[in-house]
């Protein structure tokens, strides 16, 4: 059977279109697998925490950097699957359940709560490393609001463990931060606040003083107050600042 030139042209056009669509799908799909499946959220054995990897094939070959999100009611783990594919390189994104279930009246700088949670996180971190085998020189902490303060406090409590911390809409007044500002010398610290956040205006002088102290101790650290932005608005700058700290590596590997 003979096929006309017009039909051959139509077939060729369809093939080209199919190839183009396949290429588009591959480029815009998540990095979850070779088939383009979205990244999968996985429970970390023995905990109520979860992780997702932007490139499982890369994880099988390399020890990837780990970004640990300090868990809070408002930052649910299922949101990580939409976040992880947007990083500049393959990462392990871990949601820690550290702060789940806290009462509404819990104070971020409460000494008893802090002692309990810092010990709990040490155990969690050891479990994460044992199960996921991430790069011990590239562990980063982050969190938003109350959880951002905890990420900051935990990072400054053991700065040799981490390569950086990103605290979003996090107050800087807790003594667990103020008494350990020297930790900024070895730990890249990024803090992002909104100018219209009520806690900024109430403590503006102290916020600025903390920012100067952090940036003067480490040229890579950033203390940013976003003009006209509210407490919630600064979440839009989270990804760009996490990508920023991924550039830095801790010279002291975590071995606890």
N, C-alpha and C positions, 0 to 999 in steps of 0.2 A: 504494500500500500504506500503510495506516495503522499508526502506531507507538503502542503503549499508553503511558500516562503513567508506568507503572512502568519500562518500558524506556527512556523518555526520561530518567528520573531516574538510571537506572543508567549511561547514556551520559555524562550530565553529571558524575556522580561519578567515572567513569574519566578524563574529560578533566581534571577538577580534580586528581586524583591524579597524572596524568602531568605537569601543570604544576608541581605541588609537588615531585615527584622531580627534574625538570629544574632547578628553582631550587636545590634542595639540592645537586645535583651541581655546579652552577656555583659555588656558594659554597664548596664544600669541595674542589674540584679545585685543582691547582696553577695558578699564574698564567702557565704556559708559553705559552699562545696563546689566541686567541679561542674555540677549540673545547674548551678545558679540558684539553688535553694536558699532561702533566707537563713541567717544565723540562728542557731537553736539554743534556747535557754536550758541549762542543765543544772540540776540540784547537786551541790557539793556534798558528798557522802559524809554522814555524821554531823551535819549542820542543817540549819534552816536557810543557808545562804545559797546563792546561785552564781553561775558564770556563763558568759557567752564569748565565743571567739570569732573574730572577723574572718579568719582564714585557717580552718582546721589543717589544711595541707601544710601551711607554714609552721603550725604548731607541732606537727609530727616531725619536722626537720630541725626546728630551732627552739631555743628557750626564749619565749616572747616576753615583752614588758607586760606588767600587770597594773591596771588602774583599779584601785579598790574604792568603791563608792560606799561610804558609811551609810548604812541603811536607816531609813526613816519612813514613817507612815506615808509621807507625801512623795516619796521616790520609790515607787514599786518596781520590783525586779523585771517585770515583763517589758518595761520601757527600754531596757538595755538593748533589746534586739533591734530597735529602730535607730539606736545611737551608734552602735559599734561599727557599722560599715562606713561611717563617715570619717574615721580617723585616717591620718596620712600614711599609716603603716599598720601591719597586722598587730593586734593587741588582744590580751585577755582582759575582759571587763568583768569585774567581780562585784556583786551586790552582797554586802555584809548585813546580816540581820541584827547588828549590834544594838540599835536603838529602837527596835520594834517594841510596842507595848508600853512605852513610857506614858505616864499620866500627864494630863494637860498642864498641871502645875509644877512639873519637874523643872528645876533650875539647871541651866547648862553648866554652871560653875559649882554645883553642889559637891562638896568634898567626898561624901560617902558614896554618892552615885559615881563620881569620877574614879575612885579607887576600885570599885567593883567592875566598871566598864573597861578600864585600862588593862586589868588582869584578864578579863574575858577576851579582849581583843588580842592579847598576846597569844592566847590559846588558839583563837580563830586563825590568826596569821600563820601559826605553825601548821595548822591543819590545811589551810589553803596551799601552802608551799609543798607540803607532803603529797597532796592529791594532784596538784596542777603543774608543779615543777617549772614555775616561771623564772625569769631571769632575776637572780637575787640582787643584782645591781641596778635594776630598773623597776622598782616598786614605787607607785605613786598613790597618794591618798587624796580623796576629794569628797565634798559633801555640800549641801545647800542648807542655809539657815542654821538651825540647831545642829544638824548633822555636819554642816560646814565648820562650825566651831569645834566639834569633836574631832573632825579630820585634822584640823589645825593643832589642837591640843595633843593628839596622839603623835603627830609628826614631830612636834617639838619635844615630846617626852622621850623619844628615842630617835633622834635625827640620823644616827648612823645606819638605821634600817632602810631609810627611804631616799629616793632621788628627787622628790619634789612633792609639794602639796598645793592644791587649788581649793581655796575656801570661798564659796559664793554666798553673798549676803550674810556673812558671818561677823558677829560682834567681836571686838578685840580686847574687851576689858577683863575677861577672866584671868585670875592670877596664874592659872596653869599656862597661859600664854605670856603674860607680862613678865613673869619671873624667869622665863626661859627664852627671851628674845635673842640671846647669843646663839641659839640653835640655827638662826637664819644664816649664820656665817657659812655653814656647810650644806644647807638645805635650801634649794630654790623654792621660794614662797610666792604664790600669787593670790592676792586677795582682791575681790571685786565687790564694790558696794554701790548702791544707788543713792544719789544725792537726796532724793525725797524720802528715803527710808527714815522713819522717825528716829531710829536709834543712831543714825548718823548725825542728825541735827542736835540731838540731846548730848552727844559726846564728841562733837566735831573736833575740839582741840586735842582730845586724847586719841581719836582716830588718826588725825594728821601726824601726831607725834609718833604713834606706832608705825605708820607708813614710812616715815623718815628713818626710823630705827632699823626697819627691815631692809629697806633699799640701800642704806649706808653700809650694812654689813655684807651685802651680797649684790654685785652689779647686775645679776640676772633676775633678781626678785622684783616683783611689781606690786604696788599697792594702788589700786585704781578706784576712784570715785567717779561714777558715770553721771554727768550732768543731766538733770531732768528725769532720771530713771528711778523707779520704785524698788521696793524689796524684791518683788517677783520678776520685774523686768530684766534684771541682770542675768537671768537664766539663759537668755539668748546668746550670751558671751561665753558660756561654759565650754563648748566644744573647741573654740579657737584657743582658749587658754590651756586646755588639756593637751591639745596638739603642741602648744608651745613648750610645756614642761617635758614632753617626750624627748626633747632634744638633749636632755641632761641625764647623766649617769652618775650613780653614787660609786665612789671609789672603794667604799667599804661594803662588802657583801653581807647580807643578812644570813646568819648561821644559827640563830637560836632555835 
